Amino acid sequence: MELDAIVLSDALSSVAIAGLSAGERAVRVARRAGATRVWVLDRTEQAARPIAASPPGDLAPHLDRAGHDLVAWRAGRTCPVLVVRADQLVHSPLVAPLVAAPPADGIAIAVGPDDAYAGALLATGARAAHAIEALARGDSDAAIAAAATARVPHGEIARHPIATPEQRSAAHRMLYRILIKPQDNAITRYLYRPISFRLTRLLVWTPITPNQVSYLVAALVAIGCWLTAHARMDLAISGTAIILAASYLDCCDGEIARVKLMSSRLGAWIDTIVDELSSVGYMVALGWHCHLAFGRGYLGDLGFDPWIAALGLGVLTYGWSMYCIYYNIIVGVGSANSQDYAGSFEVIPGAQPNSVRLRPAIAKAIAPRRELPRWLAVIATYAPYLIRRDFIAWGALVLVILHWTQISFASFILGGVGTSMIVTIDHVKLRRLRRSIRRGGQLLEPAS
């Protein structure tokens, strides 16, 4: 739906939390909620008046310049109006529930656990026009919220006061909780996040954008691959260490984007492409290193160079796997993040008559028939980590330090072959599912 937003600014709106002022953060929250137009109303320049002092029919004599400008900005518009206070730290869960279920003609307000007004409201229909008039007169949003027709509890990590140094410190701690993702595995949680969090806390106070971090990661990976692609083992170790360092920095682009509300589809694509090209680039560099360091006779007289042959196989399987993965996330899931890859889908009703859409199926856990031995339970728990990029980066460094670059390269090739086999099966199933839907005469809605 079309949406206008008004951000109420005052002296506290200039307070910065995690590198972003409260006022600018409120504007970004409004835009993320779907507002195509945002008006910042400076309340420090308006004198508050009681609502009863200025009846709607006699509006003009009671307006100051800011009020006149607001009315002119809104003139002729009938879409809902979102009002957000910027005298506190606000985040998307404050307004998302309001926009998700707007009243037909009324005022919905965000409330906290104590059922008190939380500093955000959504006005629709005739109530939207009345809210604009009240704000133009200088009335408080709290007075408008008193006439609410719906009270909507806000989500978690939605708002925090910032009036005192203690409150600002607590606001920082609350906001950084959004960086803790439940799907983080033990390696990410204990090896990566403690360092990437500290880097992110520094970078958010700089003008560096998440996309610029991704470009820097790409540059570091290119340097690391160039060093690795030499016969000397010390250069291979240095190159692999640089690539590992780049993987830590790679965690920061998404963290900065979430904290500063800068996430974008383009940024997700840049991050994903850099990640995939990094894996392929390092595999190629490692294979070339083995070609130079061990020579074509490493496995005996085969009549061909096994390293070059393995490189060709690796490029082929990695390329095919990337095609299958991106077909899956773009066509099936509607995402730009390879982590959203779905192994299977289920068909659900679409928004239009005789239409359906695909939804990633929730993986079902397989319960063992009997309790596993402890050693086997440990393997079953932690084996999936071995194929994740964060483990591979550390594993590659360990193998290179031990001068086992040939084992590291072989692991990459075997991993590429195994992955290509799995995603090929999933790809064929997805193609067949889409084909069967079309043959059945149903309209398949695009993924979103």
C-alpha positions as CSV (number, residue, x, y, z in Angstrom):
1,M,0.0,0.0,0.0
2,E,1.0,3.6,-0.5
3,L,2.2,5.3,2.7
4,D,3.3,8.7,3.9
5,A,5.4,9.1,7.1
6,I,6.0,11.9,9.5
7,V,9.0,11.8,11.8
8,L,8.8,14.0,14.9
9,S,12.2,15.5,15.6
10,D,13.4,17.3,18.7
11,A,16.6,18.0,20.6
12,L,17.2,14.3,21.2
13,S,16.9,13.4,17.5
14,S,20.6,14.4,17.0
15,V,21.8,11.7,19.5
16,A,23.7,9.1,17.7
17,I,23.4,5.4,18.4
18,A,25.7,3.0,16.6
19,G,26.8,5.7,14.2
20,L,23.3,6.9,13.2
21,S,21.3,9.8,14.7
22,A,17.9,9.0,16.2
23,G,16.3,11.2,13.6
24,E,17.9,9.6,10.6
25,R,17.2,6.2,12.1
26,A,13.5,7.0,12.4
27,V,13.5,8.1,8.8
28,R,15.1,4.8,7.7
29,V,12.6,2.8,9.8
30,A,9.7,4.6,8.1
31,R,11.1,4.0,4.7
32,R,11.7,0.3,5.5
33,A,8.0,0.1,6.5
34,G,7.1,1.2,3.0
35,A,6.8,5.0,3.2
36,T,7.6,6.5,-0.2
37,R,7.5,10.0,1.3
38,V,8.9,11.1,4.7
39,W,8.4,14.5,6.3
40,V,10.6,15.5,9.2
41,L,8.7,17.8,11.5
42,D,10.9,19.7,14.0
43,R,8.9,20.0,17.2
44,T,11.5,22.3,18.8
45,E,10.2,25.1,16.6
46,Q,6.5,24.5,17.3
47,A,4.6,25.5,20.4
48,A,2.4,22.7,21.6
49,R,-1.3,23.6,22.0
50,P,-4.2,21.6,23.3
51,I,-6.2,19.8,20.6
52,A,-9.4,21.5,21.7
53,A,-7.9,25.0,21.1
54,S,-7.9,24.6,17.3
55,P,-11.0,23.0,15.8
56,P,-10.4,21.3,12.4
57,G,-12.7,23.8,10.6
58,D,-10.6,26.8,11.8
59,L,-7.1,25.5,11.0
60,A,-5.3,28.2,9.0
61,P,-5.2,31.0,11.7
62,H,-3.5,28.6,14.1
63,L,-0.6,27.3,11.9
64,D,3.0,28.4,12.0
65,R,5.3,28.1,9.0
66,A,6.1,24.4,9.8
67,G,2.4,23.6,10.0
68,H,1.6,25.3,6.7
69,D,4.5,23.4,5.1
70,L,3.2,20.1,6.5
71,V,-0.4,20.7,5.2
72,A,1.0,21.7,1.8
73,W,3.1,18.6,1.7
74,R,0.1,16.4,2.4
75,A,-2.4,18.2,0.2
76,G,-4.5,15.9,-1.9
77,R,-3.1,12.7,-0.4
78,T,-5.5,10.1,1.1
79,C,-3.1,7.3,1.9
80,P,-2.4,6.2,5.5
81,V,0.0,8.3,7.5
82,L,2.7,6.8,9.8
83,V,3.9,9.0,12.6
84,V,7.2,8.1,14.4
85,R,8.8,9.9,17.3
86,A,12.6,10.4,17.0
87,D,13.3,11.3,20.6
88,Q,14.2,7.6,21.2
89,L,16.0,4.8,19.4
90,V,13.5,3.1,17.1
91,H,13.8,0.0,15.0
92,S,11.7,-1.7,12.4
93,P,9.7,-4.0,14.8
94,L,8.2,-0.8,16.3
95,V,6.2,0.0,13.2
96,A,6.1,-3.2,11.2
97,P,3.0,-4.6,13.1
98,L,1.1,-1.3,12.5
99,V,1.7,-1.4,8.7
100,A,1.0,-5.1,8.5
101,A,-2.6,-4.7,9.7
102,P,-3.8,-1.1,9.2
103,P,-7.3,-0.2,10.4
104,A,-9.9,0.6,7.8
105,D,-10.6,4.1,9.2
106,G,-8.9,4.8,12.5
107,I,-5.7,5.2,14.5
108,A,-3.6,2.2,15.4
109,I,-0.9,2.9,18.0
110,A,2.2,0.8,18.9
111,V,2.2,-0.2,22.6
112,G,4.8,-1.8,24.8
113,P,4.5,-4.7,27.3
114,D,2.9,-2.2,29.8
115,D,0.3,-1.3,27.1
116,A,1.6,2.3,27.1
117,Y,1.9,4.3,23.9
118,A,5.4,3.5,22.4
119,G,5.9,6.5,20.1
120,A,4.5,5.3,16.7
121,L,1.0,5.4,15.2
122,L,-0.7,4.8,11.9
123,A,-3.8,6.9,10.9
124,T,-6.0,5.9,8.0
125,G,-9.1,7.3,6.2
126,A,-10.6,10.5,7.7
127,R,-8.4,10.0,10.9
128,A,-5.3,10.5,8.8
129,A,-6.5,14.0,7.8
130,H,-7.4,14.8,11.4
131,A,-3.9,13.7,12.5
132,I,-2.2,15.9,9.9
133,E,-4.3,18.9,11.1
134,A,-3.4,18.2,14.7
135,L,0.3,17.9,14.0
136,A,0.2,21.0,11.9
137,R,-1.3,22.9,14.9
138,G,1.5,21.7,17.1
139,D,-0.5,19.1,19.0
140,S,1.4,16.2,20.5
141,D,1.3,12.7,19.0
142,A,0.5,11.4,22.4
143,A,-2.8,13.4,22.3
144,I,-3.6,12.0,18.9
145,A,-2.8,8.5,20.2
146,A,-5.3,9.0,23.0
147,A,-8.1,8.6,20.4
148,A,-6.7,5.3,19.2
149,T,-9.1,2.7,17.8
150,A,-6.5,-0.1,17.9
151,R,-3.6,-0.9,20.2
152,V,-0.9,-3.1,18.6
153,P,2.0,-4.6,20.6
154,H,5.3,-3.8,19.0
155,G,7.9,-6.5,18.3
156,E,11.2,-7.2,20.0
157,I,14.1,-4.8,19.9
158,A,11.8,-2.0,18.8
159,R,12.6,1.1,20.9
160,H,14.7,2.4,23.8
161,P,14.9,5.8,25.6
162,I,18.1,7.8,25.0
163,A,17.8,10.8,27.3
164,T,20.6,9.9,29.6
165,P,24.1,8.4,29.1
166,E,23.0,5.3,30.9
167,Q,20.0,4.9,28.6
168,R,22.2,5.5,25.5
169,S,24.5,2.7,26.6
170,A,21.6,0.4,27.2
171,A,20.2,1.4,23.7
172,H,23.5,0.4,22.1
173,R,23.4,-3.0,23.9
174,M,19.8,-3.6,22.9
175,L,20.4,-2.7,19.2
176,Y,23.4,-4.9,18.8
177,R,21.3,-7.9,19.9
178,I,19.9,-8.0,16.4
179,L,23.3,-9.3,15.2
180,I,22.9,-12.5,17.1
181,K,21.3,-14.9,14.6
182,P,19.8,-18.2,15.9
183,Q,21.1,-20.1,12.9
184,D,24.7,-19.3,13.8
185,N,26.7,-22.5,14.4
186,A,29.3,-23.0,17.0
187,I,32.2,-22.0,14.7
188,T,30.5,-18.7,13.8
189,R,29.4,-18.0,17.3
190,Y,32.7,-18.6,19.0
191,L,35.3,-18.0,16.3
192,Y,33.8,-15.3,14.1
193,R,31.2,-13.2,15.9
194,P,33.4,-12.1,18.8
195,I,35.9,-10.5,16.3
196,S,33.4,-9.3,13.7
197,F,31.2,-7.7,16.4
198,R,34.2,-5.6,17.5
199,L,35.0,-4.6,13.9
200,T,31.4,-3.7,13.2
201,R,31.2,-1.6,16.4
202,L,34.1,0.5,15.0
203,L,33.0,0.6,11.3
204,V,29.4,1.8,12.1
205,W,30.9,5.1,13.3
206,T,32.6,5.7,9.9
207,P,31.1,6.6,6.5
208,I,32.0,3.2,5.2
209,T,29.0,1.4,3.6
210,P,28.2,-2.3,3.6
211,N,28.9,-2.4,-0.2
212,Q,32.3,-0.8,0.3
213,V,33.1,-3.5,2.9
214,S,32.2,-6.1,0.3
215,Y,34.5,-4.4,-2.3
216,L,37.3,-4.4,0.3
217,V,36.7,-8.1,0.9
218,A,36.9,-8.8,-2.8
219,A,40.2,-6.9,-3.0
220,L,41.7,-8.8,-0.1
221,V,40.5,-12.1,-1.6
222,A,42.1,-11.2,-4.9
223,I,45.4,-10.5,-3.1
224,G,45.2,-13.7,-1.2
225,C,44.5,-15.8,-4.3
226,W,47.4,-14.1,-6.2
227,L,49.8,-15.0,-3.3
228,T,48.4,-18.6,-3.0
229,A,48.9,-19.2,-6.8
230,H,52.7,-19.4,-6.3
231,A,54.9,-22.5,-5.8
232,R,56.4,-21.2,-2.6
233,M,54.7,-22.5,0.5
234,D,55.2,-19.4,2.5
235,L,53.3,-17.3,-0.1
236,A,50.5,-19.9,-0.1
237,I,50.3,-19.6,3.7
238,S,50.2,-15.8,3.6
239,G,47.6,-15.8,0.9
240,T,45.4,-18.3,2.8
241,A,45.7,-16.2,6.0
242,I,44.7,-13.1,4.1
243,I,41.6,-14.9,2.7
244,L,40.7,-16.0,6.3
245,A,41.0,-12.4,7.5
246,A,38.8,-11.4,4.6
247,S,36.2,-13.9,5.8
248,Y,36.1,-12.1,9.2
249,L,35.6,-8.7,7.4
250,D,32.9,-10.3,5.3
251,C,30.8,-10.8,8.3
252,C,30.8,-7.0,8.9
253,D,28.9,-5.9,5.8
254,G,25.7,-7.6,6.8
255,E,26.1,-6.6,10.4
256,I,26.6,-2.9,9.4
257,A,23.6,-3.1,7.1
258,R,21.3,-4.5,9.8
259,V,22.5,-2.0,12.5
260,K,22.3,1.0,10.2
261,L,19.2,-0.1,8.3
262,M,21.1,-0.1,5.0
263,S,20.2,-3.6,3.7
264,S,19.4,-3.7,0.0
265,R,18.8,-6.3,-2.6
266,L,21.9,-5.0,-4.5
267,G,24.0,-5.3,-1.4
268,A,22.8,-8.9,-0.9
269,W,23.7,-9.7,-4.4
270,I,27.2,-8.1,-4.1
271,D,27.9,-10.0,-0.9
272,T,26.7,-13.3,-2.4
273,I,28.6,-12.9,-5.6
274,V,31.8,-12.0,-3.7
275,D,31.4,-15.0,-1.5
276,E,31.0,-17.4,-4.4
277,L,33.8,-16.0,-6.5
278,S,36.0,-16.1,-3.5
279,S,35.5,-19.8,-3.1
280,V,36.1,-20.5,-6.8
281,G,39.1,-18.1,-6.9
282,Y,40.8,-19.7,-4.0
283,M,40.2,-23.2,-5.4
284,V,41.7,-22.2,-8.7
285,A,44.7,-20.5,-6.9
286,L,45.3,-23.6,-4.8
287,G,45.2,-25.8,-7.8
288,W,47.7,-23.7,-9.7
289,H,49.9,-23.7,-6.6
290,C,49.8,-27.5,-6.6
291,H,50.6,-27.6,-10.3
292,L,53.7,-25.4,-9.7
293,A,54.8,-27.0,-6.5
294,F,54.3,-30.7,-7.2
295,G,54.4,-31.0,-10.9
296,R,52.5,-33.3,-13.3
297,G,54.4,-36.4,-12.1
298,Y,53.1,-36.2,-8.5
299,L,50.8,-39.2,-9.1
300,G,53.1,-41.0,-11.6
301,D,53.1,-40.9,-15.3
302,L,49.4,-40.4,-16.1
303,G,50.0,-38.8,-19.5
304,F,48.4,-35.6,-18.4
305,D,48.8,-33.0,-15.6
306,P,46.5,-34.2,-12.8
307,W,46.3,-30.7,-11.2
308,I,45.2,-29.0,-14.4
309,A,42.6,-31.8,-15.0
310,A,41.3,-31.4,-11.4
311,L,41.2,-27.7,-11.9
312,G,39.0,-28.2,-15.0
313,L,36.7,-30.5,-13.0
314,G,36.5,-28.1,-10.1
315,V,35.6,-25.1,-12.3
316,L,33.0,-27.2,-14.1
317,T,31.4,-28.5,-10.9
318,Y,31.5,-25.2,-9.1
319,G,30.1,-23.4,-12.1
320,W,27.2,-25.8,-12.5
321,S,26.5,-25.8,-8.7
322,M,26.4,-22.0,-8.7
323,Y,23.9,-22.1,-11.6
324,C,21.6,-24.6,-9.8
325,I,21.9,-22.7,-6.5
326,Y,21.0,-19.3,-8.1
327,Y,18.2,-20.7,-10.1
328,N,16.9,-22.1,-6.9
329,I,17.0,-18.9,-4.8
330,I,15.9,-16.6,-7.6
331,V,13.2,-18.7,-9.3
332,G,12.1,-20.8,-6.4
333,V,12.7,-18.7,-3.2
334,G,12.8,-15.2,-4.6
335,S,16.0,-14.3,-2.7
336,A,19.4,-12.9,-3.4
337,N,21.1,-14.8,-0.6
338,S,22.6,-18.3,-1.2
339,Q,21.9,-19.2,2.4
340,D,18.2,-19.2,1.6
341,Y,18.7,-22.2,-0.7
342,A,15.9,-24.7,-0.4
343,G,16.3,-28.4,-1.1
344,S,12.6,-28.9,-1.7
345,F,9.4,-26.9,-2.1
346,E,5.7,-27.3,-1.4
347,V,2.8,-25.9,-3.5
348,I,0.4,-23.5,-1.8
349,P,-2.5,-21.4,-3.0
350,G,-1.6,-18.1,-4.7
351,A,-3.1,-14.7,-4.4
352,Q,-5.1,-14.9,-7.7
353,P,-7.8,-17.5,-8.7
354,N,-6.3,-20.7,-10.1
355,S,-2.8,-19.6,-9.1
356,V,-0.3,-21.2,-6.9
357,R,3.2,-20.4,-5.6
358,L,6.1,-22.3,-4.2
359,R,7.2,-22.2,-0.6
360,P,10.4,-23.8,0.7
361,A,9.5,-26.9,2.6
362,I,10.5,-27.1,6.2
363,A,13.1,-29.8,6.7
364,K,11.9,-32.6,9.0
365,A,14.3,-34.0,11.5
366,I,14.9,-37.8,11.2
367,A,14.6,-39.3,14.7
368,P,16.9,-42.3,15.2
369,R,15.3,-45.5,16.2
370,R,17.7,-46.0,19.1
371,E,20.0,-43.7,21.0
372,L,23.3,-43.2,19.2
373,P,26.7,-43.8,20.9
374,R,28.2,-40.6,22.2
375,W,31.0,-40.5,19.6
376,L,28.5,-41.0,16.8
377,A,26.1,-38.4,18.2
378,V,29.0,-35.9,18.3
379,I,29.8,-36.6,14.6
380,A,26.2,-36.3,13.6
381,T,26.0,-32.9,15.4
382,Y,29.1,-31.3,14.1
383,A,29.7,-33.0,10.7
384,P,27.4,-30.5,8.9
385,Y,29.8,-27.7,10.0
386,L,32.6,-29.2,7.9
387,I,30.9,-28.0,4.6
388,R,30.3,-24.4,5.8
389,R,32.5,-21.7,4.4
390,D,33.5,-20.5,7.9
391,F,35.0,-23.9,8.8
392,I,36.5,-24.4,5.3
393,A,38.5,-21.1,5.7
394,W,40.1,-22.2,9.0
395,G,40.6,-25.8,7.7
396,A,42.4,-24.6,4.6
397,L,44.8,-22.5,6.7
398,V,45.6,-25.4,9.0
399,L,46.3,-27.7,6.0
400,V,48.4,-25.1,4.3
401,I,50.5,-24.4,7.4
402,L,51.1,-28.2,7.6
403,H,52.2,-28.0,3.9
404,W,49.3,-30.2,2.9
405,T,48.1,-28.0,0.1
406,Q,47.4,-31.0,-2.1
407,I,45.0,-32.4,0.5
408,S,43.3,-29.0,0.8
409,F,42.9,-28.8,-2.9
410,A,41.6,-32.4,-3.2
411,S,39.0,-31.5,-0.5
412,F,37.8,-28.6,-2.5
413,I,37.5,-30.7,-5.6
414,L,35.6,-33.5,-3.8
415,G,33.4,-31.0,-2.1
416,G,32.6,-29.4,-5.5
417,V,31.7,-32.8,-7.0
418,G,29.5,-33.7,-4.0
419,T,27.7,-30.4,-4.0
420,S,27.1,-30.5,-7.7
421,M,25.5,-34.0,-7.3
422,I,23.2,-32.8,-4.5
423,V,22.1,-29.5,-6.2
424,T,21.6,-31.3,-9.5
425,I,19.0,-33.6,-7.9
426,D,17.3,-30.6,-6.3
427,H,17.4,-28.7,-9.6
428,V,15.7,-31.5,-11.5
429,K,13.0,-31.8,-8.9
430,L,12.3,-28.1,-9.0
431,R,12.1,-28.0,-12.8
432,R,9.7,-31.0,-12.8
433,L,7.6,-29.4,-10.1
434,R,7.3,-26.1,-12.1
435,R,6.5,-28.1,-15.3
436,S,3.8,-30.2,-13.7
437,I,2.1,-27.0,-12.4
438,R,2.0,-25.5,-15.8
439,R,0.8,-28.7,-17.4
440,G,-2.0,-28.8,-14.8
441,G,-3.3,-25.4,-16.2
442,Q,-2.5,-23.4,-13.1
443,L,-0.7,-20.1,-12.9
444,L,2.6,-20.1,-11.1
445,E,3.1,-16.8,-9.3
446,P,6.7,-15.6,-9.3
447,A,8.7,-15.9,-6.1
448,S,9.1,-12.8,-4.0
